[in-house]
Protein backbone atom coordinates (compact mmCIF):
# COMPACT_ATOMS: atom_id res chain seq x y z
CA UNK A 1 0.00 0.00 0.00
CA UNK A 2 1.54 3.29 -1.15
CA UNK A 3 0.79 6.42 0.87
CA UNK A 4 3.83 8.45 -0.24
CA UNK A 5 3.70 12.25 -0.53
CA UNK A 6 0.18 12.74 0.82
CA UNK A 7 1.06 15.40 3.44
CA UNK A 8 -0.03 12.96 6.15
CA UNK A 9 0.56 14.13 9.72
CA UNK A 10 -0.13 10.71 11.28
CA UNK A 11 -0.31 7.05 10.26
CA UNK A 12 -3.60 6.53 8.35
CA UNK A 13 -6.08 3.70 8.93
CA UNK A 14 -4.64 0.70 7.14
CA UNK A 15 -6.92 -2.17 6.07
CA UNK A 16 -6.14 -5.65 7.48
CA UNK A 17 -4.06 -7.99 5.32
CA UNK A 18 -1.64 -5.32 4.06
CA UNK A 19 1.94 -6.66 3.97
CA UNK A 20 3.85 -3.69 2.55
CA UNK A 21 3.23 -0.13 3.74
CA UNK A 22 5.01 2.90 2.27
CA UNK A 23 4.59 6.22 4.09
CA UNK A 24 7.51 8.14 2.60
CA UNK A 25 7.75 11.91 2.19
CA UNK A 26 4.96 12.92 4.53
CA UNK A 27 4.86 15.05 7.68
CA UNK A 28 4.25 12.23 10.14
CA UNK A 29 5.58 13.38 13.52
CA UNK A 30 4.16 10.73 15.86
CA UNK A 31 3.11 7.06 15.92
CA UNK A 32 0.47 6.01 18.44
CA UNK A 33 0.59 2.73 20.30
CA UNK A 34 -2.37 1.36 18.33
CA UNK A 35 -1.30 2.66 14.89
CA UNK A 36 -0.73 -0.80 13.38
CA UNK A 37 -3.19 -2.92 15.40
CA UNK A 38 -5.17 -3.90 12.30
CA UNK A 39 -2.17 -4.91 10.22
CA UNK A 40 -0.55 -7.79 12.07
CA UNK A 41 0.61 -9.27 8.72
CA UNK A 42 2.80 -6.25 7.95
CA UNK A 43 6.23 -7.28 6.61
CA UNK A 44 7.65 -3.99 5.30
CA UNK A 45 7.20 -0.60 6.96
CA UNK A 46 8.85 2.32 5.17
CA UNK A 47 8.75 5.69 6.96
CA UNK A 48 11.57 7.60 5.21
CA UNK A 49 11.47 11.41 5.02
CA UNK A 50 9.10 12.25 7.85
CA UNK A 51 9.40 14.23 11.11
CA UNK A 52 9.58 11.43 13.65
CA UNK A 53 11.29 11.90 17.02
CA UNK A 54 11.87 9.11 19.55
CA UNK A 55 9.59 10.63 22.18
CA UNK A 56 6.64 10.58 19.75
CA UNK A 57 6.91 6.85 18.92
CA UNK A 58 4.76 5.20 21.54
CA UNK A 59 5.22 1.99 23.50
CA UNK A 60 5.74 -1.32 21.76
CA UNK A 61 4.26 -0.21 18.46
CA UNK A 62 6.91 -2.06 16.37
CA UNK A 63 7.39 -5.16 18.53
CA UNK A 64 3.70 -6.04 18.10
CA UNK A 65 4.34 -6.56 14.37
CA UNK A 66 5.37 -10.22 14.60
CA UNK A 67 5.89 -10.64 10.82
CA UNK A 68 7.88 -7.42 10.26
CA UNK A 69 11.04 -7.97 8.21
CA UNK A 70 11.98 -4.47 6.98
CA UNK A 71 11.82 -1.26 9.00
CA UNK A 72 13.14 1.89 7.34
CA UNK A 73 13.06 5.24 9.18
CA UNK A 74 15.69 7.13 7.16
CA UNK A 75 15.71 10.94 7.06
CA UNK A 76 13.81 11.70 10.26
CA UNK A 77 14.71 13.39 13.57
CA UNK A 78 15.69 10.36 15.67
CA UNK A 79 18.39 10.82 18.31
CA UNK A 80 18.55 7.13 19.29
CA UNK A 81 17.60 3.80 17.76
CA UNK A 82 13.96 2.74 17.97
CA UNK A 83 12.63 -0.21 19.93
CA UNK A 84 11.69 -2.67 21.18
CA UNK A 85 11.72 -4.45 17.82
CA UNK A 86 10.22 -7.80 16.78
CA UNK A 87 12.37 -10.97 16.51
CA UNK A 88 11.29 -11.32 12.86
CA UNK A 89 13.21 -8.18 11.77
CA UNK A 90 15.83 -8.74 9.05
CA UNK A 91 16.61 -5.26 7.72
CA UNK A 92 16.83 -2.06 9.82
CA UNK A 93 17.60 1.31 8.21
CA UNK A 94 17.95 4.45 10.35
CA UNK A 95 20.21 6.58 8.14
CA UNK A 96 20.38 10.38 8.01
CA UNK A 97 19.07 11.04 11.50
CA UNK A 98 20.84 12.52 14.55
CA UNK A 99 21.39 9.23 16.35
CA UNK A 100 24.08 9.26 19.03
CA UNK A 101 22.75 6.42 21.17
CA UNK A 102 21.79 2.83 20.36
CA UNK A 103 19.37 0.84 22.50
CA UNK A 104 19.64 -2.90 22.96
CA UNK A 105 19.26 -5.21 19.97
CA UNK A 106 19.13 -8.29 22.22
CA UNK A 107 17.15 -11.21 20.87
CA UNK A 108 17.01 -9.99 17.26
CA UNK A 109 18.22 -13.33 15.96
CA UNK A 110 17.22 -12.64 12.34
CA UNK A 111 18.64 -9.14 12.01
CA UNK A 112 20.99 -9.33 9.00
CA UNK A 113 21.29 -5.76 7.66
CA UNK A 114 21.80 -2.55 9.67
CA UNK A 115 22.21 0.84 7.98
CA UNK A 116 23.27 3.61 10.38
CA UNK A 117 25.22 5.91 8.08
CA UNK A 118 24.97 9.72 8.39
CA UNK A 119 24.35 9.91 12.13
CA UNK A 120 26.31 11.12 15.19
CA UNK A 121 27.52 7.80 16.58
CA UNK A 122 30.74 7.42 18.56
CA UNK A 123 32.46 4.05 18.93
CA UNK A 124 31.35 3.38 22.53
CA UNK A 125 27.67 3.63 21.63
CA UNK A 126 28.16 1.02 18.91
CA UNK A 127 30.34 -1.40 20.91
CA UNK A 128 27.75 -1.98 23.61
CA UNK A 129 24.74 -2.38 21.34
CA UNK A 130 25.62 -4.85 18.59
CA UNK A 131 27.48 -7.61 20.46
CA UNK A 132 24.76 -10.28 20.47
CA UNK A 133 23.65 -10.12 16.82
CA UNK A 134 24.63 -13.58 15.59
CA UNK A 135 23.08 -13.21 12.10
CA UNK A 136 24.39 -9.75 11.24
CA UNK A 137 26.08 -9.73 7.82
CA UNK A 138 25.90 -6.09 6.70
CA UNK A 139 26.74 -3.04 8.83
CA UNK A 140 27.10 0.50 7.50
CA UNK A 141 28.50 3.00 10.03
CA UNK A 142 29.92 5.47 7.51
CA UNK A 143 29.60 9.23 8.06
CA UNK A 144 29.55 9.12 11.86
CA UNK A 145 31.86 10.46 14.60
CA UNK A 146 34.02 7.47 15.44
CA UNK A 147 37.68 8.01 16.33
CA UNK A 148 38.34 4.30 17.00
CA UNK A 149 37.06 1.00 15.67
CA UNK A 150 34.16 -0.22 17.83
CA UNK A 151 34.87 -3.34 19.88
CA UNK A 152 32.64 -6.40 20.02
CA UNK A 153 31.19 -6.24 16.51
CA UNK A 154 29.57 -9.55 15.46
CA UNK A 155 32.04 -11.94 13.81
CA UNK A 156 29.35 -12.98 11.30
CA UNK A 157 29.86 -9.75 9.27
CA UNK A 158 30.43 -10.04 5.51
CA UNK A 159 30.28 -6.28 4.80
CA UNK A 160 31.54 -3.49 7.06
CA UNK A 161 31.53 0.17 6.00
CA UNK A 162 33.35 2.63 8.29
CA UNK A 163 34.29 5.30 5.76
CA UNK A 164 34.05 9.02 6.54
CA UNK A 165 34.80 8.83 10.26
CA UNK A 166 37.91 10.01 12.16
CA UNK A 167 39.55 6.64 12.76
CA UNK A 168 43.33 6.93 13.13
CA UNK A 169 44.46 3.51 14.30
CA UNK A 170 43.62 -0.17 14.09
CA UNK A 171 44.17 -2.42 17.12
CA UNK A 172 46.52 -5.35 16.50
CA UNK A 173 44.71 -8.30 14.88
CA UNK A 174 41.38 -6.44 15.02
CA UNK A 175 40.06 -8.01 11.80
CA UNK A 176 41.39 -11.54 12.53
CA UNK A 177 38.12 -12.39 14.31
CA UNK A 178 36.06 -11.72 11.19
CA UNK A 179 36.64 -14.97 9.32
CA UNK A 180 33.82 -14.26 6.82
CA UNK A 181 34.47 -10.56 6.12
CA UNK A 182 34.51 -9.82 2.36
CA UNK A 183 33.96 -6.07 1.92
CA UNK A 184 35.67 -3.46 4.10
CA UNK A 185 35.63 0.30 3.63
CA UNK A 186 37.82 2.64 5.69
CA UNK A 187 38.24 5.46 3.18
CA UNK A 188 38.14 9.13 4.28
CA UNK A 189 39.58 8.49 7.74
CA UNK A 190 42.86 9.52 9.39
CA UNK A 191 44.88 6.33 8.99
CA UNK A 192 48.66 6.70 8.87
CA UNK A 193 51.37 4.00 8.86
CA UNK A 194 51.93 4.35 12.61
CA UNK A 195 48.30 3.40 13.31
CA UNK A 196 48.18 0.35 11.02
CA UNK A 197 49.98 -2.77 12.38
CA UNK A 198 51.73 -4.86 9.73
CA UNK A 199 49.16 -7.59 9.13
CA UNK A 200 45.98 -5.62 9.89
CA UNK A 201 44.34 -6.41 6.55
CA UNK A 202 45.82 -9.86 5.89
CA UNK A 203 42.40 -11.53 6.12
CA UNK A 204 41.94 -14.49 3.77
CA UNK A 205 38.18 -13.94 3.24
CA UNK A 206 38.57 -10.28 2.18
CA UNK A 207 37.69 -9.53 -1.47
CA UNK A 208 37.47 -5.74 -1.45
CA UNK A 209 39.36 -3.19 0.65
CA UNK A 210 39.00 0.59 0.38
CA UNK A 211 41.67 2.65 2.17
CA UNK A 212 41.51 5.67 -0.14
CA UNK A 213 41.74 9.25 1.19
CA UNK A 214 43.91 8.52 4.22
CA UNK A 215 47.54 9.39 5.11
CA UNK A 216 49.32 6.12 4.33
CA UNK A 217 52.93 6.27 3.12
CA UNK A 218 53.35 2.53 2.49
CA UNK A 219 50.94 -0.07 1.11
CA UNK A 220 49.43 -2.22 3.87
CA UNK A 221 49.98 -5.95 3.34
CA UNK A 222 46.96 -7.87 2.07
CA UNK A 223 46.11 -11.51 1.52
CA UNK A 224 46.60 -13.04 -1.93
CA UNK A 225 42.81 -13.55 -2.22
CA UNK A 226 41.99 -9.81 -2.30
CA UNK A 227 40.46 -8.75 -5.64
CA UNK A 228 39.80 -5.00 -5.39
CA UNK A 229 42.13 -2.63 -3.53
CA UNK A 230 41.53 1.13 -3.42
CA UNK A 231 44.45 3.27 -2.22
CA UNK A 232 43.95 6.49 -4.18
CA UNK A 233 44.76 9.84 -2.57
CA UNK A 234 47.14 8.77 0.19
CA UNK A 235 50.84 9.67 0.56
CA UNK A 236 52.26 6.43 -0.87
CA UNK A 237 55.90 6.72 -1.84
CA UNK A 238 56.82 3.31 -3.23
CA UNK A 239 55.31 0.11 -4.53
CA UNK A 240 56.37 -2.93 -2.51
CA UNK A 241 55.55 -6.25 -4.19
CA UNK A 242 55.70 -7.96 -0.78
CA UNK A 243 52.52 -6.09 0.21
CA UNK A 244 50.75 -8.39 -2.29
CA UNK A 245 52.94 -11.48 -2.76
CA UNK A 246 55.08 -12.93 0.01
CA UNK A 247 56.63 -15.32 -2.47
CA UNK A 248 56.35 -15.44 -6.26
CA UNK A 249 55.91 -18.62 -8.24
CA UNK A 250 53.74 -20.43 -10.81
CA UNK A 251 50.98 -20.96 -8.22
CA UNK A 252 51.80 -18.10 -5.88
CA UNK A 253 50.42 -14.75 -7.03
CA UNK A 254 47.91 -12.08 -6.08
CA UNK A 255 44.27 -12.31 -7.26
CA UNK A 256 44.01 -8.49 -7.50
CA UNK A 257 41.79 -7.42 -10.43
CA UNK A 258 41.49 -3.70 -9.72
CA UNK A 259 44.14 -1.61 -7.98
CA UNK A 260 43.96 2.17 -7.59
CA UNK A 261 47.13 4.05 -6.72
CA UNK A 262 46.37 7.45 -8.31
CA UNK A 263 46.76 10.60 -6.22
CA UNK A 264 49.98 9.30 -4.60
CA UNK A 265 53.72 9.75 -5.21
CA UNK A 266 53.95 6.51 -7.22
CA UNK A 267 54.45 6.85 -10.97
CA UNK A 268 54.28 4.33 -13.80
CA UNK A 269 58.08 4.41 -14.16
CA UNK A 270 58.65 3.70 -10.46
CA UNK A 271 56.72 0.40 -10.55
CA UNK A 272 59.07 -2.58 -10.11
CA UNK A 273 59.25 -5.13 -12.97
CA UNK A 274 58.21 -8.09 -10.76
CA UNK A 275 54.94 -6.30 -9.98
CA UNK A 276 53.43 -7.70 -13.19
CA UNK A 277 54.36 -11.23 -12.23
CA UNK A 278 52.75 -10.82 -8.82
CA UNK A 279 49.63 -9.02 -10.14
CA UNK A 280 49.31 -11.22 -13.21
CA UNK A 281 45.49 -11.37 -13.24
CA UNK A 282 44.94 -7.61 -12.76
CA UNK A 283 42.58 -5.98 -15.28
CA UNK A 284 43.25 -2.45 -14.17
CA UNK A 285 46.07 -0.75 -12.26
CA UNK A 286 45.60 3.02 -12.02
CA UNK A 287 48.61 5.21 -11.20
CA UNK A 288 49.25 8.92 -11.81
N, C-alpha and C positions, 0 to 999 in steps of 0.2 A: 504494500500500500504506500503510495507516494503522496506525501503532504509537504513537499519542498516549496519554499518561497511563497507561503500563504499568509505571511505577517502574523502567524499564530503567536499568542502570548503564553499559552499553556498547552499541554498535551490534549489533543482532541479525543472525543469518544471513538474508540476503535472497535469495530465489530469482532465478535469471537471468531477464532479460526485463522486469523491473520498470522503469517509466519515471518514476514519481512516488513519492517516499518521504517520509512525514511521521513525524517522531520528536519531536514537540513535547511539552512538559510532562513530561519524564522527569528522570532524575538522571544523565544521561550526562556523565562527566567526562573522557573520553579517546576518541580515535579512532586505532586502530592503522593502520599502513601498508597492511595488506591488507584493511581493513574493507569496501571496495566492489569487491573484485576480481571477484566474480561478476557484478556489475551494470554492465557497461560501457555499457548503453543508457540509464542513468539521465539524466533531463533536469531533474527538480526534486528538490532535496534541502533539506528544511525541518527545521531543528534548533533552533527557537526554544524559550526557557525550559528550558535545561539548565544544566550546571555547567562548561562547557568553558573551559579556559585555553589560551593559545597553546602552552605547553610540552608539553601533552598531545595536541596534534594532530600526528601523525607524518608526516614526509617529504613525499612528493608525492601524498598521498592524494586531493586534489581534482584535481590536474592530470592524473591518469590517466583522469578521467571525460571522455572526448572529446566527449560529446554534451550535457554539462551546460549548461543555460541559466539556471536559477534556483538561487541559493544564499542561503539565509536563516539567519543565526545571530544573531537578535535575542535580547536578554535572556539573556546569558551572562556570563562573566567575562573576556572578551578585553581585553588591554591594547594590542594592535596589530592591524592587518588581517591576514587569513589569506592564505596563498599557499605556493607558486605556484598559479595558477589556470589553468584551460583556456581556450584561445582562443575556444571556443564560448560562453562566459558572456555573458549579456545583462543579467541583473538580480542585483545584489549588495546584500543588506541585512544590516547589522551594527549595528543601532540598540540603544540601551540597554545598552551595555557600558561599559568604562572605557578606551576606546581613546584614546591620546595620540600614537600613532605609526602612520604608514601606510607599508607596504612599497611596492615598485614595482608598478605596473599595466601595465608595458611589454608591448606585443604583444597586449593585450586589445582587438582591433579591433572586436568586436561588443558590447562593454560599453556599454549604453545608459542604464541606471538604477542610481544609487548612493544608498543611504539610509544616512547616518551620523549621524542626529540622536541627541541624548541621549548624548554621549560627552564626552571631555575634550580635544578637538582645539584646538590653537592654529594660527594662520594659516600659520606656516612649515612645519608638518608637511603641510599640505594643498597648499601651493604646489609643493613638490618632486614630489609623488606623481602628480598628475592630468594633468600637461602633455600627455602623448602620446595621450590618449584621443580619437580623432577622431570616434567615433560617440556620445559621451556627450550625452544630451539632458536628463536629469533628475538633479539633484544636490540632496540635502537635507542641509545642514550646520547645521540649527537646534539650539538648546540645546547649544552647545559653549562654548569659552572664547576665542573670537577677539576681538581688540581692533582688528584691521584686516581689510580685504578681502584674501583670498589672491590672490597674483599668479599668472599663467600658467594660469588655468582655461581649459578647452577652449572655443573660440569656437562650437562646435556646439550649446551649451546652449539649450534652449527654456524650461526651468523651473529656477530657482535660489532655494532657500530658505535664508536666513541669519538668520532671526528668533531672538530670545532668545540673543544674544551680547552683546558689550560694544563693538560697533563705533561709533567716534565720528567718523570722517571718511571721505570718499570721494575717492580720487585723481582729479585732473582727467581727464575723458574716459575713466574706467575702463570704463564700459558701452558705449562706442562700438564696441569690438571685437566685441560680441555682436550680430551683425546678424540673428540669428534669435530672440533672447530674447523670450518672450511673458509669462512669469509671474515676478515678482520680489517676494520678501518680505524686508523689513528691519525688521519691527515689533519692539518690545521690545529696542531697542538704545539707544545714547546719542548719537544724531544731533542736532546743533544747527545753526543756519544757518551758523555759521563753518566747519563741516566739510563743507558740501555746496556745491560749486561750481555756479554758475548753471545750466548745462545738463546736469547729471549724469544726469537721467532723461529727457532729450529723445531717446528712442530710438524710431524709427518702427515697429519690430516689436512694441513692448510693448503688451499688452492689459490686464494687471492689475498694479497696484503697491500694495503694502501698506507704509506708513510709520507706522502707528499706534503709539502708546505710545513716542514719542521726545520731543525737546525743541525741536521746530521752532517758530519764531515766524512765519515766512512760508511760503507754499505753494510748494514747488519746482516749477519749470516742467516741463510734460510735453508730449509730442507730441500732436497732434490725434487720433491714432488710438487713444489709450488709452481703454478702456471702463470699467474698475473702478478706483477710486482711494480708498484707505482712509487717512484722516488723523486718525482719532479719537484723543482723549487726547494732544494735543500742547500747545503754548502759542501757537497761532495767534491773531493779533490782528486781521488784516483779510483780506478776500477780494479778491484781485487777479485781474481777468479775464484779464490778460496771461499769467498762469501757465497758462492753458488755450488762449487764442486770441490769436495775435500780431496778426492783423487780423480784422475781422468783416465778413462779406458773405454774399450768397445761397449761395455754395458754400464759404465759409470758416467752419467752426464745429467745435466739439469733439464727438467721438463718445462722450463720457462717458455711461454708462447709470446707474451707481451711484457716488455720491460721499458719503463719510462725513466729517463735520466736527464731530460731537458731542464733548463733553468738551474744548472749546477756548473762546476768548473771542469767538467769532463768534456773533452772534445773527441770527435771521430778519430783523430790522429793519435790520441793518447790511449786508445783502447788496445790492450795487449793481444797479440796474435792468437794465443791459446783460448781467448774468450769464445771464438767461434766453434772451437771443438767442444767446449763445455756447454755452450748454449746452442747446440746443433739443431734443436727443433723449434727455435724461436722464429715467429712470423714477423715480429716487429720489435726493433730496438730503437728507441728515439733518444738521440743526443742533440746537443746544440748544433 
